[in-house]
Amino acid sequence: MSQWHRVCPLEHIQPATGVCALVEGVQVALFRPRADEEVFALSNIDPFAQASVLSRGIIAEHQQTLWVASPLKKQRFRLSDGLCMEDESRSVPTWPARVCDGIVEVAL
């Protein structure tokens, strides 16, 4: 069963960026695509390079869907479910994320 974990104030994540947080021993990449309260939580581990870098990726929109491009090998992962655009057999784990009273929370 998932439990909500308080991670950081929303203001610590600038719009159009990502940050990494250690939540219950798991590296979580948190993304805030716009200046609103929408946030996404994905694994920070790039499955192609096996490196902790996805939080440093570039957020992009393609066909009205939000993606993050890995800074190493440039594969794109869909923010909503972690699916890799270039290789659909690969994906990264995702978790529910929300903002509650100005604090970003992730359910692991």
N, C-alpha and C positions, 0 to 999 in steps of 0.2 A: 504494500500500500504506500502511495506517495505521501510525503509530508512537505509542507511549505517551509522553506528556509529563507529568512531575511538575509539579503546579500549586501545592498548598498543603497544610499539615496539615489533617486533617479537623476538628480543633478550631477552626479559623478560620471554619468555616461553622456557625453556630448552627442547631439543629433548627428546622424550619418557616420557614427563610429561604433567600435566594439571595444570591450574590455574583457580581461580574464579574471575569474574569481575562483577560489578554491572552496568548493561547497561539499562538506562531508567527505573530503579527500579526493573529490573529482574536479578536474579542471574544466570549468564551464566558460564558454565564450558567450558573453551577453552582447546583443546588438540592439541599438536604438536607431532605426532607419530615418526617422523624422523627428520633428520637434514636439510630437505628441507623446502619449504614454505607452505606445505600442513597443513591446520589447520581445526579443526572441532569445532562447537559450539552446546552444548546440555544444557538442563536445569541442574542446579546443584542439584536439589532436587531428592533424591532417592525415587521413588514412593512406595516402600515397607516399608521403615523406616520413611518416611516423614521427612528426615533430609537433611541438606545442605552439602553433602559430596562427590558427584560424582567427583568433580575436583581433589580429593585426591585418586581416584581409580587408579588401575594398568591397563595400556594399554596392550592389548594382541592381537595376531593374531591367528585366527582359520579358517581353510579352506580358506585362502587368503582374509579374511575379518577382519577389525580392530574393536575391542571391547574395552570397559572399564568395569572393574569389580568393583562393589561397594565395598568400604572398610568395610561396615557393614555386609551385608548379602550375599555378593559375587555374586549376580545376575549380568549378563553381558548384557551391552547395546551396540548395534551396533552404531559406530560413525557416519555412513552415514545417518541413519534415526531414531535412538533412540529405535529401537525394542529390546525387552528383549528376550534373547536366551532361558531362562528357562521357560518363561511364555509369549507366543505370544499375550496374551490379554492385556499385559502391555507394555508401552513404555514411553519414555520421549520426550518432545518437542525438536526439533532441529531447527537451523537457518542457513542460508547461511553464510559462513565465507570466508574471503580472506585476502591476504596480498597485500597492495598497498603502494609502496614507503617505504617498511620496516615497515609499521604499520599494525597491525591486525585490521580488520574491521568486524563487524557483522551486518547483516540486520535483524532488528526486525520489 
